[in-house]
Amino acid sequence: MAWAYLAVAVVFEIAFALGTNATKGFTKLWPSVFTLLAAAGGIFTLGRALTTLDVGVGYTIWTGLGSVGTVVLGAVIYREKITPPKLLSFAAIIAGVVTLKLAAGA
């Protein structure tokens, strides 16, 4: 169940990061409300995941996958460029996440 909580936490993390850009410095009400709710949801579900997972594993996977998802969706939603160095970085993050999951034995 911890991995399911962590997966939901990653979705909230991506929503939080993308929502932060949409708030325009927290000057827009509904994007700001969405962003704050996403942040709260992410922290809550990460906390639930960390009742079982090691904090080093859970937090690293949360931030790593959240970063990759944010960059990919940032390219789709905000038309940000994905360059070869970014692709190499994604590969490194994903390799690290897979290795951590294997090391956690789950």
C-alpha positions as CSV (number, residue, x, y, z in Angstrom):
1,M,0.0,0.0,0.0
2,A,2.9,2.3,0.6
3,W,3.9,2.3,-3.0
4,A,0.3,3.2,-4.0
5,Y,0.4,6.2,-1.6
6,L,3.8,7.2,-3.1
7,A,2.4,7.0,-6.6
8,V,-0.5,9.3,-5.6
9,A,2.0,11.6,-3.9
10,V,4.0,11.9,-7.1
11,V,0.9,12.9,-9.0
12,F,0.2,15.6,-6.4
13,E,3.8,16.8,-6.6
14,I,3.6,17.2,-10.3
15,A,0.2,19.0,-9.9
16,F,1.8,21.3,-7.3
17,A,4.8,22.2,-9.4
18,L,2.7,22.9,-12.5
19,G,0.1,24.8,-10.5
20,T,2.7,27.0,-9.0
21,N,3.5,28.4,-12.4
22,A,-0.2,29.0,-13.1
23,T,-0.6,31.1,-10.0
24,K,1.5,33.9,-11.4
25,G,3.1,34.5,-8.0
26,F,0.0,33.5,-6.1
27,T,-1.9,36.4,-7.6
28,K,-4.6,34.2,-9.2
29,L,-7.2,32.8,-6.8
30,W,-8.2,29.4,-8.2
31,P,-4.8,28.3,-9.4
32,S,-3.5,29.3,-6.0
33,V,-6.2,27.2,-4.2
34,F,-5.5,24.3,-6.6
35,T,-1.7,24.5,-5.9
36,L,-2.1,24.7,-2.1
37,L,-4.5,21.7,-2.1
38,A,-2.1,19.7,-4.3
39,A,0.8,20.5,-2.0
40,A,-1.2,19.4,1.0
41,G,-2.3,16.2,-0.8
42,G,1.3,15.5,-1.7
43,I,2.6,15.9,1.8
44,F,-0.2,13.9,3.3
45,T,0.2,10.9,0.9
46,L,4.0,11.0,1.1
47,G,3.6,10.9,4.9
48,R,1.4,7.8,4.6
49,A,3.9,6.2,2.3
50,L,6.8,6.9,4.7
51,T,5.1,5.0,7.5
52,T,6.4,1.9,5.7
53,L,9.1,3.0,3.3
54,D,12.5,4.4,4.3
55,V,12.5,8.2,4.1
56,G,15.6,8.2,1.9
57,V,13.9,5.9,-0.6
58,G,10.4,7.4,-0.5
59,Y,11.5,11.1,-0.6
60,T,14.0,10.5,-3.4
61,I,11.5,8.7,-5.6
62,W,8.9,11.4,-4.8
63,T,11.1,14.2,-5.9
64,G,12.8,12.3,-8.8
65,L,9.6,11.2,-10.5
66,G,7.9,14.5,-9.6
67,S,10.8,16.3,-11.4
68,V,10.6,14.2,-14.5
69,G,6.8,14.4,-14.7
70,T,7.0,18.2,-14.2
71,V,9.5,18.7,-17.0
72,V,7.6,16.4,-19.4
73,L,4.2,18.0,-18.6
74,G,5.8,21.5,-18.6
75,A,6.9,20.8,-22.2
76,V,3.3,19.8,-23.1
77,I,1.4,22.5,-21.2
78,Y,3.8,25.4,-21.2
79,R,5.7,24.5,-24.4
80,E,9.1,24.4,-22.5
81,K,12.0,22.8,-24.5
82,I,13.3,19.3,-23.8
83,T,16.9,19.3,-24.7
84,P,19.4,16.3,-25.0
85,P,20.9,17.2,-21.6
86,K,17.4,17.1,-20.1
87,L,16.8,13.7,-21.7
88,L,20.1,12.4,-20.3
89,S,19.1,13.7,-16.8
90,F,15.7,12.0,-17.1
91,A,17.4,8.7,-17.8
92,A,19.7,9.1,-14.8
93,I,16.7,10.0,-12.5
94,I,14.7,7.0,-13.8
95,A,17.7,4.7,-13.4
96,G,18.1,5.9,-9.8
97,V,14.4,5.4,-9.0
98,V,14.5,1.9,-10.4
99,T,17.6,1.1,-8.4
100,L,16.2,2.5,-5.2
101,K,13.0,0.5,-5.6
102,L,15.0,-2.7,-6.2
103,A,17.2,-1.9,-3.2
104,A,14.1,-1.4,-1.1
105,G,13.1,-5.0,-1.9
106,A,9.6,-4.2,-3.1
